[in-house]
Amino acid sequence: MIPSHQSKDSNQLQETIFFFSLYLVAIGQGGYNPCIKVFGADQFDGNDHKEARDKSSFFNWLMFGNCISILTTRLVSTYIQENLSWSLGFGIPSVSMLLSLFLFLLGTTSYRFSTERVGKKNPFARISRVFMEALKNRRQPDLDIANANANETLLLLAHQSSKQFRFLDRAAISCELAEIEEAKAVLRLIPIWITSVVYTIVHAQSPTFFTKQGATMDRSISPGLLVPAATLQSFINLSVVVFIPIYDRLLVPFARSFTQNSSGITTLQRIGTGIFLSILAMVLAALVETKRLQAARDELSIPMSVWWLIPQYVIFGVSDMFTMVGLQEFFYGQVPSELRSVGMALNLSIYGAGNYLSSFMISVIDKITNQYGQRSWFDNDLDQAHLDYFYWLLAWESTAAAAANVNAWSGVSFLPLLGGFIADSFLGRFRTIVIAYSLYIMGLGLLSFSAMTSSNSKDPNQLQVILFFCSLYLIAIGQGGYKPCIKVFGADQFDGNDIKDAKDKSSYFNWLMFGSCVSILTFRLVSSYIQEDLSWSLGFGIPSVFMLLALFLFLLGTKTYRFSTAREGKKNPFARISHVFMAALKNRTQPDSYIANPNETLLTHQSSKQFRFLNKAAISCSFAEIEEAKAVLKLVPCG
């Protein structure tokens, strides 16, 4: 423990440790976030009807669990950090993470591990090779492509997905057809990803400006008892916790009776519903902010109850339940099995991109509206600002600097593509989850330590600042690692070939979000109080303890997990997909007859109608690889 005197060297050390811990947490999140979800989903057998159905619910209950844990942590940690100690507030989550890692490892022997990689190339190498070969063969006649892999051509070019990104089919000369399909599968993800970024820009406002609004309003419950402004975010998690059981147990079976879809409605329908609700939330937020400005007085606290903000929080929570779970299930199911961690990372990266874009918008609008002596929309004095204008803009460090910093950190935390890449190409989801959890715990520990060593000076010393940001980014990196993995890992525990597992998997993501929101709600309620009334170090320490416990519990079930074995004997999925794109680009000038006879081959299949340019990769890539690349491209509109 570093003494909390006013020494310049001590302050510099505190700042260094603080920022280092932040970045450790960020790195850890980047590792386990994309893996833990995929690893969970992998425990379901997709060939089992029951497990396939259970997997459909996996993401629902995964979010349910996340919200439960977040809610619990916020309730406890906020109180501890504000009323007891920041070091204890950080220390408890560190211990919890250590325990969770232990529990995770404890179940190692029971997990289902994928064996698909054995004997195969790195998926990224396969995909990259497809793109390279497609580019290389872009001038090859279609007939040469068809002759290069005649048997697979006759079988697979008739597949519907081969009609997309046909330029990748030119990689068939040197790539397997399966590799070309992998590359196409990746391309299909891009449109979905781009489309969904707009939602995350709106999503970025709830932890920043909503909280700032609440801090200016009447937060009293009884004489002497104030609701911490940060605790208001708990209503998002609480609404998810309440609505997920209703959705999974009532609405899904009801919708299933009409649609015959195991999930009730399609993932795209679910995503669209959530986006619509987010628009309603921003409209309501703009109306409430207009009323708040009208009620503003010179007093520090506006004579308007903070409970006016609750409806917009609740609508945001329901919107998250639809959109976030829908995106998780979509990116899990639409990518090749070997790239599911990256698929989940792509899902999480949407939120990172949204936070960065939100930060950019705030900076630009603040600069424009602050010109010519005018008040900025994000003025330090919110009573003179115009957040309502900004909310209307979204629906159709002053304060802006603070929100920009939060969004920038969130952007790092939710850009876990590296974690997904490492999980799918090298370490696997289980190992990535363990490593990312460890980084996350380390970041929380440094954050607690930074809070413990903070001095009473008005300006923090350099050491405190460094420690603070290091810990934040460690947490963000840790989230980037385990978030895309833990969800997929959980879904993988369901057997898609088993009817019961398949049905249970349909509810998995619902209950996953339910749990997440319950935890977030609990955490916000408790943590906000602890941080404001007790101690920030205690507020950070408690989550550290819980994360340690979570890691312990995760390791505890190691022997019971299902581990995917699909990668054995296969190339790296990224290599396959890249190979499809390169081969299609290479063969882009080749006539279709050089690849295959469209009337006799895979090109007549329905899947071949999309991204037909990828079919040019068929000279060197398998058509299965081409379909993988097309599948990735199909995700782009929903991104």
C-alpha positions as CSV (number, residue, x, y, z in Angstrom):
1,M,0.0,0.0,0.0
2,I,1.4,3.4,-1.0
3,P,1.1,6.2,1.6
4,S,-1.4,8.8,0.8
5,H,0.7,11.9,1.5
6,Q,1.2,14.7,-0.9
7,S,4.5,13.4,-2.3
8,K,4.9,14.1,-6.1
9,D,6.5,10.7,-6.6
10,S,3.8,9.0,-4.7
11,N,1.1,10.7,-6.7
12,Q,2.8,9.7,-9.9
13,L,3.0,6.0,-8.8
14,Q,-0.6,6.1,-7.8
15,E,-1.6,7.5,-11.2
16,T,0.5,4.9,-13.0
17,I,-1.0,2.0,-11.1
18,F,-4.5,3.4,-11.6
19,F,-4.2,3.6,-15.4
20,F,-2.4,0.3,-15.6
21,S,-5.2,-1.4,-13.7
22,L,-7.8,0.1,-15.9
23,Y,-6.1,-1.2,-19.0
24,L,-5.6,-4.6,-17.4
25,V,-9.3,-4.8,-16.8
26,A,-10.0,-3.7,-20.3
27,I,-7.7,-6.3,-21.8
28,G,-9.3,-9.0,-19.6
29,Q,-12.7,-8.1,-20.7
30,G,-11.6,-8.2,-24.3
31,G,-10.5,-11.7,-23.8
32,Y,-13.3,-13.3,-21.9
33,N,-16.3,-11.4,-23.1
34,P,-16.3,-12.8,-26.6
35,C,-15.4,-16.3,-25.4
36,I,-17.5,-17.0,-22.3
37,K,-20.8,-16.6,-24.1
38,V,-19.8,-18.8,-27.0
39,F,-18.3,-21.3,-24.7
40,G,-21.6,-21.5,-22.8
41,A,-23.6,-21.9,-26.0
42,D,-21.2,-24.6,-27.2
43,Q,-22.2,-26.8,-24.3
44,F,-25.5,-27.4,-26.1
45,D,-25.6,-30.1,-28.7
46,G,-27.2,-28.6,-31.8
47,N,-28.0,-32.0,-33.2
48,D,-30.2,-32.8,-30.2
49,H,-33.7,-31.4,-30.5
50,K,-34.0,-30.7,-26.8
51,E,-30.6,-29.1,-26.4
52,A,-31.1,-27.1,-29.6
53,R,-34.3,-25.7,-28.1
54,D,-32.6,-25.0,-24.8
55,K,-29.8,-23.2,-26.5
56,S,-32.4,-20.8,-28.0
57,S,-33.2,-19.8,-24.4
58,F,-29.6,-19.8,-23.3
59,F,-28.9,-16.2,-24.4
60,N,-32.1,-14.9,-22.7
61,W,-31.1,-16.4,-19.4
62,L,-27.5,-15.4,-19.9
63,M,-28.5,-11.8,-20.0
64,F,-30.9,-12.4,-17.1
65,G,-28.0,-13.7,-15.1
66,N,-25.7,-10.8,-16.2
67,C,-28.4,-8.3,-15.1
68,I,-28.9,-10.0,-11.8
69,S,-25.2,-9.9,-11.1
70,I,-24.8,-6.3,-12.3
71,L,-27.8,-5.2,-10.2
72,T,-26.5,-6.9,-7.1
73,T,-23.0,-5.5,-7.6
74,R,-24.3,-2.0,-8.1
75,L,-26.5,-2.2,-5.0
76,V,-23.6,-3.4,-2.8
77,S,-20.6,-1.9,-4.4
78,T,-21.9,1.7,-4.7
79,Y,-22.7,1.7,-1.0
80,I,-19.4,0.3,-0.1
81,Q,-17.4,2.7,-2.3
82,E,-19.3,5.8,-1.1
83,N,-19.7,5.0,2.6
84,L,-16.9,2.6,3.4
85,S,-13.9,2.4,1.2
86,W,-13.0,2.5,-2.5
87,S,-10.3,-0.1,-1.9
88,L,-12.8,-2.4,-0.4
89,G,-15.2,-1.6,-3.3
90,F,-12.6,-2.7,-5.8
91,G,-11.3,-5.5,-3.7
92,I,-14.5,-7.4,-3.3
93,P,-15.0,-7.7,-7.1
94,S,-11.4,-8.8,-7.4
95,V,-12.0,-11.6,-5.0
96,S,-15.3,-12.5,-6.7
97,M,-13.5,-12.7,-10.1
98,L,-10.9,-15.0,-8.6
99,L,-13.5,-17.2,-7.1
100,S,-15.4,-17.3,-10.4
101,L,-12.2,-18.3,-12.2
102,F,-11.7,-21.1,-9.7
103,L,-15.2,-22.3,-10.2
104,F,-14.9,-22.2,-13.9
105,L,-11.7,-24.2,-13.8
106,L,-13.3,-26.7,-11.4
107,G,-15.7,-27.8,-14.2
108,T,-13.0,-28.3,-16.8
109,T,-13.5,-32.0,-17.1
110,S,-17.3,-31.6,-17.6
111,Y,-17.2,-29.1,-20.4
112,R,-17.8,-29.8,-24.1
113,F,-14.7,-28.7,-26.0
114,S,-14.8,-28.2,-29.8
115,T,-12.5,-30.6,-31.7
116,E,-13.1,-29.1,-35.1
117,R,-9.7,-27.4,-35.2
118,V,-7.6,-30.6,-35.0
119,G,-5.7,-31.0,-38.3
120,K,-7.3,-27.9,-39.7
121,K,-5.8,-24.6,-40.7
122,N,-6.4,-21.5,-38.6
123,P,-9.9,-20.2,-39.6
124,F,-8.6,-16.7,-40.1
125,A,-5.9,-18.1,-42.4
126,R,-8.5,-20.1,-44.3
127,I,-10.7,-17.1,-44.8
128,S,-7.9,-14.8,-45.7
129,R,-6.6,-17.3,-48.2
130,V,-10.0,-17.4,-49.9
131,F,-10.0,-13.7,-50.4
132,M,-6.4,-13.7,-51.6
133,E,-7.1,-16.5,-54.1
134,A,-10.3,-14.9,-55.3
135,L,-8.3,-11.7,-56.0
136,K,-5.5,-13.7,-57.6
137,N,-7.9,-15.6,-59.9
138,R,-10.1,-12.7,-60.7
139,R,-9.2,-13.0,-64.4
140,Q,-9.5,-16.7,-64.7
141,P,-12.3,-18.1,-66.9
142,D,-15.2,-19.7,-65.0
143,L,-14.5,-23.0,-66.8
144,D,-11.0,-23.3,-65.2
145,I,-12.6,-22.7,-61.8
146,A,-15.1,-25.5,-62.3
147,N,-12.5,-27.9,-63.6
148,A,-10.3,-27.2,-60.6
149,N,-12.8,-28.8,-58.2
150,A,-15.5,-30.5,-60.3
151,N,-17.0,-32.8,-57.8
152,E,-17.5,-30.1,-55.1
153,T,-18.7,-27.7,-57.8
154,L,-21.5,-30.0,-58.9
155,L,-22.5,-30.5,-55.3
156,L,-22.1,-27.0,-53.8
157,L,-22.5,-24.4,-56.4
158,A,-26.2,-25.2,-56.4
159,H,-26.4,-24.1,-52.8
160,Q,-28.4,-20.9,-52.3
161,S,-25.7,-19.0,-50.3
162,S,-23.2,-19.5,-53.2
163,K,-25.3,-17.0,-55.2
164,Q,-23.9,-14.3,-52.9
165,F,-20.4,-12.9,-53.2
166,R,-19.8,-14.9,-56.3
167,F,-16.4,-13.2,-56.8
168,L,-15.1,-15.4,-54.0
169,D,-15.9,-18.5,-56.0
170,R,-12.8,-17.8,-58.1
171,A,-10.7,-18.9,-55.1
172,A,-12.0,-22.5,-55.8
173,I,-8.8,-23.2,-57.9
174,S,-6.7,-23.5,-54.7
175,C,-9.2,-23.3,-51.9
176,E,-11.8,-25.8,-50.7
177,L,-15.4,-25.0,-51.4
178,A,-16.1,-25.1,-47.7
179,E,-13.5,-22.4,-47.2
180,I,-15.1,-20.2,-49.8
181,E,-18.4,-20.6,-48.0
182,E,-16.7,-19.6,-44.7
183,A,-15.5,-16.4,-46.3
184,K,-18.9,-15.7,-47.7
185,A,-20.4,-16.3,-44.3
186,V,-18.2,-13.6,-42.8
187,L,-19.1,-11.1,-45.5
188,R,-22.8,-11.6,-44.7
189,L,-22.3,-10.3,-41.2
190,I,-21.1,-6.9,-42.3
191,P,-24.5,-5.3,-43.3
192,I,-26.1,-6.4,-40.0
193,W,-23.2,-4.9,-38.1
194,I,-23.4,-1.5,-39.8
195,T,-27.1,-1.3,-39.3
196,S,-27.0,-2.0,-35.6
197,V,-24.4,0.7,-34.8
198,V,-27.1,3.3,-34.9
199,Y,-28.8,1.6,-31.9
200,T,-25.6,1.6,-29.9
201,I,-25.2,5.4,-30.3
202,V,-28.5,5.8,-28.5
203,H,-27.5,3.1,-26.0
204,A,-24.4,5.1,-25.0
205,Q,-26.5,8.0,-23.5
206,S,-28.0,6.1,-20.6
207,P,-24.8,5.8,-18.4
208,T,-23.7,9.4,-19.2
209,F,-26.3,12.1,-19.7
210,F,-29.1,10.3,-18.1
211,T,-27.0,10.0,-14.9
212,K,-26.0,13.7,-15.1
213,Q,-29.7,14.6,-15.4
214,G,-30.6,12.6,-12.3
215,A,-27.8,14.3,-10.3
216,T,-29.5,17.7,-10.8
217,M,-33.0,16.6,-9.8
218,D,-34.7,15.9,-6.4
219,R,-33.3,12.5,-5.4
220,S,-34.6,12.4,-1.8
221,I,-36.6,9.4,-0.7
222,S,-36.9,10.5,2.9
223,P,-35.3,13.3,5.0
224,G,-31.5,12.7,4.9
225,L,-31.7,9.8,2.4
226,L,-30.8,10.5,-1.3
227,V,-30.8,8.1,-4.2
228,P,-27.4,8.1,-5.8
229,A,-27.7,9.2,-9.4
230,A,-25.7,6.2,-10.7
231,T,-28.2,3.9,-9.0
232,L,-30.9,5.0,-11.5
233,Q,-29.2,2.8,-14.1
234,S,-30.3,-0.2,-12.0
235,F,-33.8,0.3,-13.4
236,I,-32.5,-0.8,-16.8
237,N,-31.3,-4.1,-15.4
238,L,-34.4,-4.4,-13.2
239,S,-36.7,-4.1,-16.2
240,V,-34.7,-6.8,-18.0
241,V,-34.8,-9.1,-15.0
242,V,-38.6,-8.7,-14.8
243,F,-39.3,-8.9,-18.5
244,I,-37.1,-11.8,-19.6
245,P,-39.0,-14.5,-17.7
246,I,-42.2,-13.1,-19.1
247,Y,-40.7,-13.1,-22.6
248,D,-39.1,-16.5,-22.4
249,R,-41.9,-18.4,-20.6
250,L,-45.0,-16.6,-21.9
251,L,-44.4,-14.6,-25.1
252,V,-42.0,-17.1,-26.8
253,P,-44.3,-20.1,-26.4
254,F,-47.3,-18.0,-27.6
255,A,-45.4,-16.8,-30.6
256,R,-44.0,-20.2,-31.3
257,S,-47.6,-21.6,-31.7
258,F,-48.1,-19.2,-34.6
259,T,-44.6,-19.0,-36.2
260,Q,-43.4,-22.6,-35.6
261,N,-40.1,-20.9,-34.8
262,S,-38.3,-22.4,-31.8
263,S,-37.4,-18.9,-30.7
264,G,-40.9,-17.5,-31.2
265,I,-39.7,-14.8,-33.5
266,T,-36.7,-14.5,-35.7
267,T,-33.6,-12.8,-34.4
268,L,-33.9,-9.9,-37.0
269,Q,-37.5,-9.3,-35.8
270,R,-36.3,-9.2,-32.3
271,I,-33.5,-6.8,-33.1
272,G,-35.9,-4.5,-35.0
273,T,-38.3,-4.5,-32.1
274,G,-35.6,-3.4,-29.7
275,I,-34.4,-0.6,-32.1
276,F,-38.0,0.7,-32.3
277,L,-38.2,0.7,-28.5
278,S,-35.0,2.6,-28.2
279,I,-36.4,5.4,-30.4
280,L,-39.4,5.6,-28.1
281,A,-37.0,5.9,-25.1
282,M,-35.2,8.8,-26.7
283,V,-38.4,10.6,-27.5
284,L,-39.5,10.2,-23.9
285,A,-36.1,11.3,-22.6
286,A,-36.4,14.5,-24.8
287,L,-39.8,15.3,-23.4
288,V,-38.7,14.8,-19.8
289,E,-35.6,16.9,-20.3
290,T,-37.8,19.7,-21.8
291,K,-39.9,19.6,-18.7
292,R,-36.8,19.5,-16.4
293,L,-35.4,22.7,-18.1
294,Q,-38.8,24.4,-17.6
295,A,-38.7,23.5,-13.9
296,A,-35.1,24.6,-13.4
297,R,-34.3,27.2,-10.8
298,D,-31.2,28.7,-9.3
299,E,-31.1,26.1,-6.6
300,L,-28.6,23.2,-6.8
301,S,-31.4,20.7,-6.9
302,I,-34.2,21.2,-9.4
303,P,-37.7,20.9,-7.8
304,M,-38.6,18.0,-10.0
305,S,-38.5,14.4,-8.8
306,V,-35.9,12.0,-10.2
307,W,-38.6,9.5,-10.7
308,W,-39.6,11.2,-13.9
309,L,-36.5,9.5,-15.4
310,I,-37.6,6.0,-14.5
311,P,-39.9,5.3,-17.6
312,Q,-37.1,6.0,-20.0
313,Y,-34.8,3.7,-18.1
314,V,-37.4,1.0,-18.1
315,I,-38.0,1.3,-21.9
316,F,-34.3,1.2,-22.5
317,G,-34.1,-2.0,-20.4
318,V,-36.8,-3.7,-22.5
319,S,-35.1,-2.4,-25.6
320,D,-31.9,-4.0,-24.5
321,M,-33.7,-7.3,-23.8
322,F,-34.8,-7.4,-27.4
323,T,-31.8,-6.0,-29.2
324,M,-28.8,-7.1,-27.2
325,V,-30.0,-10.7,-26.9
326,G,-31.1,-10.8,-30.5
327,L,-27.7,-9.6,-31.7
328,Q,-26.0,-12.2,-29.5
329,E,-28.1,-15.0,-30.9
330,F,-27.7,-13.7,-34.5
331,F,-24.0,-13.4,-34.5
332,Y,-23.6,-16.7,-32.7
333,G,-25.8,-18.6,-35.2
334,Q,-24.8,-16.9,-38.5
335,V,-21.0,-17.5,-38.4
336,P,-19.1,-20.7,-39.0
337,S,-18.8,-22.8,-35.8
338,E,-15.1,-22.2,-35.6
339,L,-15.6,-18.4,-35.7
340,R,-18.3,-18.0,-33.0
341,S,-16.0,-16.2,-30.6
342,V,-15.2,-13.7,-33.3
343,G,-18.9,-13.5,-34.1
344,M,-19.7,-12.7,-30.5
345,A,-16.8,-10.2,-30.6
346,L,-18.3,-8.6,-33.6
347,N,-21.6,-8.3,-31.7
348,L,-19.8,-6.6,-28.8
349,S,-17.8,-4.4,-31.2
350,I,-21.0,-2.8,-32.3
351,Y,-21.3,-1.2,-28.8
352,G,-17.6,0.0,-29.0
353,A,-18.2,1.6,-32.4
354,G,-21.4,3.2,-31.1
355,N,-19.6,4.6,-28.1
356,Y,-16.9,6.0,-30.3
357,L,-19.4,7.5,-32.7
358,S,-21.4,9.0,-29.8
359,S,-18.2,10.5,-28.4
360,F,-17.4,12.0,-31.8
361,M,-20.9,13.4,-32.1
362,I,-20.7,15.0,-28.7
363,S,-17.4,16.6,-29.5
364,V,-18.6,18.0,-32.8
365,I,-21.9,19.2,-31.5
366,D,-20.3,20.8,-28.4
367,K,-17.8,22.7,-30.6
368,I,-20.5,23.9,-33.0
369,T,-23.1,24.9,-30.4
370,N,-20.5,26.7,-28.2
371,Q,-19.5,29.2,-31.0
372,Y,-20.3,32.9,-31.1
373,G,-20.9,33.1,-27.3
374,Q,-23.7,30.7,-27.3
375,R,-24.3,28.0,-24.6
376,S,-23.2,24.5,-25.6
377,W,-25.9,21.8,-25.7
378,F,-23.6,20.1,-23.2
379,D,-22.9,23.0,-20.9
380,N,-21.4,22.3,-17.5
381,D,-24.6,23.8,-16.1
382,L,-27.2,21.4,-17.4
383,D,-29.9,23.9,-16.6
384,Q,-28.4,26.1,-19.3
385,A,-27.7,23.2,-21.7
386,H,-30.0,21.6,-24.2
387,L,-29.8,17.9,-23.8
388,D,-33.3,17.8,-25.1
389,Y,-32.1,18.9,-28.5
390,F,-29.5,16.2,-28.5
391,Y,-32.0,13.6,-27.5
392,W,-34.3,14.7,-30.4
393,L,-31.3,14.5,-32.7
394,L,-30.7,10.9,-31.7
395,A,-34.3,9.9,-32.1
396,W,-34.7,11.5,-35.7
397,E,-14.8,17.8,-20.5
398,S,-17.3,19.8,-19.3
399,T,-20.3,17.6,-19.5
400,A,-19.4,16.7,-23.1
401,A,-15.8,15.8,-22.1
402,A,-17.0,13.5,-19.3
403,A,-19.4,11.7,-21.5
404,A,-16.7,11.4,-24.2
405,N,-14.3,9.8,-21.8
406,V,-16.9,7.3,-20.7
407,N,-17.8,6.5,-24.3
408,A,-14.1,6.2,-25.2
409,W,-13.5,3.7,-22.5
410,S,-16.6,1.8,-23.3
411,G,-15.4,1.7,-26.9
412,V,-12.2,-0.1,-25.8
413,S,-14.2,-2.4,-23.6
414,F,-16.6,-3.3,-26.3
415,L,-14.1,-3.8,-29.1
416,P,-13.1,-7.4,-28.2
417,L,-12.3,-8.6,-31.7
418,L,-8.8,-9.5,-30.6
419,G,-10.2,-11.7,-27.8
420,G,-12.5,-13.4,-30.3
421,F,-9.6,-13.8,-32.8
422,I,-7.4,-15.4,-30.2
423,A,-10.1,-17.7,-29.0
424,D,-11.1,-18.9,-32.4
425,S,-7.6,-19.2,-33.9
426,F,-5.3,-20.2,-31.1
427,L,-6.4,-20.6,-27.4
428,G,-10.0,-21.7,-27.7
429,R,-12.9,-20.1,-25.7
430,F,-12.2,-21.9,-22.4
431,R,-8.6,-20.7,-22.1
432,T,-9.4,-17.2,-23.4
433,I,-12.1,-16.9,-20.7
434,V,-9.7,-17.9,-17.9
435,I,-7.0,-15.5,-19.1
436,A,-9.4,-12.6,-19.7
437,Y,-11.0,-13.2,-16.3
438,S,-7.6,-13.0,-14.7
439,L,-6.9,-9.7,-16.4
440,Y,-10.2,-8.4,-15.4
441,I,-9.6,-9.3,-11.7
442,M,-6.1,-7.7,-12.0
443,G,-7.7,-4.5,-13.3
444,L,-10.3,-4.4,-10.5
445,G,-7.5,-5.1,-8.0
446,L,-5.5,-2.2,-9.3
447,L,-8.5,0.0,-9.3
448,S,-9.1,-0.8,-5.6
449,F,-5.5,-0.2,-4.8
450,S,-5.6,3.1,-6.6
451,A,-8.6,4.2,-4.6
452,M,-6.9,3.1,-1.4
453,T,-3.8,5.2,-2.2
454,S,-5.7,8.3,-3.2
455,S,-4.8,11.4,-1.4
456,N,-7.0,14.2,-0.2
457,S,-5.6,16.7,-2.6
458,K,-7.9,18.4,-5.1
459,D,-5.9,17.3,-8.1
460,P,-4.8,13.6,-8.3
461,N,-1.1,13.0,-8.7
462,Q,0.3,11.4,-11.8
463,L,0.6,8.0,-10.2
464,Q,-3.1,7.9,-9.3
465,V,-4.1,8.9,-12.8
466,I,-1.9,6.2,-14.3
467,L,-3.1,3.5,-12.0
468,F,-6.7,4.6,-12.6
469,F,-6.5,4.5,-16.4
470,C,-4.4,1.3,-16.4
471,S,-7.0,-0.5,-14.3
472,L,-9.8,0.8,-16.4
473,Y,-8.3,-0.5,-19.6
474,L,-7.3,-3.8,-18.0
475,I,-11.0,-4.2,-17.2
476,A,-12.0,-3.2,-20.7
477,I,-9.5,-5.6,-22.3
478,G,-10.6,-8.3,-19.9
479,Q,-14.2,-7.7,-20.9
480,G,-13.2,-7.8,-24.6
481,G,-11.8,-11.2,-24.0
482,Y,-14.5,-12.9,-21.9
483,K,-17.7,-11.3,-23.1
484,P,-17.8,-12.7,-26.6
485,C,-16.4,-16.1,-25.4
486,I,-18.5,-16.7,-22.2
487,K,-21.8,-16.3,-24.0
488,V,-20.8,-18.6,-26.9
489,F,-19.2,-21.1,-24.5
490,G,-22.5,-21.2,-22.6
491,A,-24.5,-21.7,-25.8
492,D,-22.1,-24.4,-26.9
493,Q,-23.2,-26.5,-23.9
494,F,-26.4,-27.2,-25.7
495,D,-26.6,-30.0,-28.2
496,G,-28.2,-28.6,-31.3
497,N,-29.0,-32.1,-32.6
498,D,-31.0,-32.8,-29.5
499,I,-34.6,-31.5,-29.5
500,K,-34.7,-30.6,-25.9
501,D,-31.2,-29.0,-26.0
502,A,-32.2,-27.0,-29.1
503,K,-35.3,-25.8,-27.4
504,D,-33.4,-24.9,-24.2
505,K,-30.8,-23.0,-26.2
506,S,-33.6,-20.8,-27.6
507,S,-34.1,-19.5,-24.1
508,Y,-30.4,-19.4,-23.2
509,F,-29.7,-15.9,-24.4
510,N,-32.9,-14.5,-22.8
511,W,-31.9,-15.8,-19.4
512,L,-28.3,-14.9,-19.9
513,M,-29.4,-11.3,-20.3
514,F,-31.9,-11.7,-17.4
515,G,-29.1,-12.8,-15.1
516,S,-26.8,-10.0,-16.3
517,C,-29.4,-7.4,-15.6
518,V,-30.2,-8.8,-12.2
519,S,-26.6,-8.7,-11.2
520,I,-26.2,-5.2,-12.7
521,L,-29.3,-4.0,-10.9
522,T,-28.2,-5.4,-7.6
523,F,-24.7,-4.0,-8.0
524,R,-25.8,-0.6,-8.9
525,L,-28.2,-0.3,-6.0
526,V,-25.6,-1.4,-3.5
527,S,-22.4,-0.2,-5.1
528,S,-23.7,3.4,-5.6
529,Y,-24.4,3.7,-2.0
530,I,-21.1,2.2,-0.9
531,Q,-19.1,4.4,-3.2
532,E,-20.9,7.6,-2.3
533,D,-21.4,7.0,1.5
534,L,-18.6,4.6,2.5
535,S,-15.6,4.1,0.3
536,W,-14.6,4.0,-3.3
537,S,-12.0,1.4,-2.6
538,L,-14.6,-0.8,-0.9
539,G,-16.9,-0.2,-3.8
540,F,-14.3,-1.5,-6.2
541,G,-13.1,-4.2,-3.9
542,I,-16.4,-6.0,-3.6
543,P,-16.7,-6.5,-7.4
544,S,-13.1,-7.8,-7.4
545,V,-14.1,-10.4,-4.8
546,F,-17.1,-11.4,-6.8
547,M,-15.2,-11.7,-10.0
548,L,-12.6,-13.9,-8.2
549,L,-15.5,-16.0,-7.0
550,A,-17.0,-16.2,-10.4
551,L,-13.7,-17.4,-11.9
552,F,-13.5,-20.0,-9.2
553,L,-17.0,-21.3,-9.9
554,F,-16.3,-21.3,-13.6
555,L,-13.2,-23.4,-13.1
556,L,-15.1,-25.6,-10.7
557,G,-17.3,-26.9,-13.6
558,T,-14.4,-27.6,-16.0
559,K,-15.0,-31.3,-16.0
560,T,-18.6,-30.9,-16.9
561,Y,-18.3,-28.5,-19.9
562,R,-18.8,-29.5,-23.5
563,F,-15.8,-28.5,-25.5
564,S,-16.1,-28.1,-29.2
565,T,-13.9,-30.4,-31.3
566,A,-15.0,-29.2,-34.7
567,R,-11.7,-27.5,-35.5
568,E,-9.6,-30.7,-35.6
569,G,-8.1,-31.2,-39.0
570,K,-9.4,-27.9,-40.3
571,K,-7.7,-24.7,-41.3
572,N,-8.1,-21.5,-39.3
573,P,-11.6,-20.2,-40.1
574,F,-10.2,-16.7,-40.7
575,A,-7.6,-18.1,-43.0
576,R,-10.3,-20.0,-44.9
577,I,-12.6,-17.0,-45.3
578,S,-9.7,-14.6,-46.2
579,H,-8.6,-17.2,-48.8
580,V,-12.0,-17.1,-50.3
581,F,-12.1,-13.4,-50.7
582,M,-8.6,-13.3,-52.1
583,A,-9.2,-16.1,-54.5
584,A,-12.5,-14.4,-55.6
585,L,-10.7,-11.2,-56.1
586,K,-7.9,-12.9,-58.0
587,N,-10.4,-14.7,-60.3
588,R,-12.7,-11.7,-60.7
589,T,-12.1,-11.5,-64.5
590,Q,-12.7,-15.2,-65.1
591,P,-15.8,-16.0,-67.0
592,D,-18.5,-18.0,-65.2
593,S,-18.1,-20.9,-67.6
594,Y,-14.5,-21.2,-66.5
595,I,-15.8,-21.9,-63.0
596,A,-18.7,-24.1,-63.6
597,N,-21.9,-24.5,-65.7
598,P,-24.4,-22.5,-63.8
599,N,-27.2,-24.9,-64.8
600,E,-25.4,-28.0,-63.5
601,T,-23.5,-26.8,-60.5
602,L,-23.7,-25.3,-57.1
603,L,-24.5,-21.9,-58.6
604,T,-28.1,-23.0,-59.0
605,H,-28.4,-23.4,-55.3
606,Q,-30.4,-20.8,-53.5
607,S,-27.5,-19.7,-51.3
608,S,-25.4,-19.0,-54.4
609,K,-27.7,-16.1,-55.3
610,Q,-26.1,-13.8,-52.8
611,F,-22.6,-12.5,-53.1
612,R,-22.0,-14.4,-56.4
613,F,-18.7,-12.7,-56.9
614,L,-17.3,-15.0,-54.2
615,N,-18.0,-18.0,-56.4
616,K,-14.9,-16.9,-58.4
617,A,-12.9,-18.4,-55.5
618,A,-14.1,-21.9,-56.4
619,I,-11.0,-22.5,-58.5
620,S,-8.9,-22.8,-55.4
621,C,-11.3,-22.9,-52.5
622,S,-13.9,-25.4,-51.4
623,F,-17.5,-24.3,-51.8
624,A,-18.1,-24.8,-48.1
625,E,-15.4,-22.2,-47.5
626,I,-17.1,-19.9,-50.0
627,E,-20.4,-20.2,-48.1
628,E,-18.6,-19.3,-44.9
629,A,-17.4,-16.1,-46.5
630,K,-20.9,-15.3,-47.7
631,A,-22.3,-16.0,-44.3
632,V,-20.0,-13.3,-42.9
633,L,-21.0,-10.8,-45.5
634,K,-24.7,-11.4,-44.7
635,L,-24.1,-10.0,-41.2
636,V,-23.0,-6.6,-42.5
637,P,-26.5,-5.1,-42.9
638,C,-27.4,-5.9,-39.3
639,G,-24.1,-4.6,-37.8
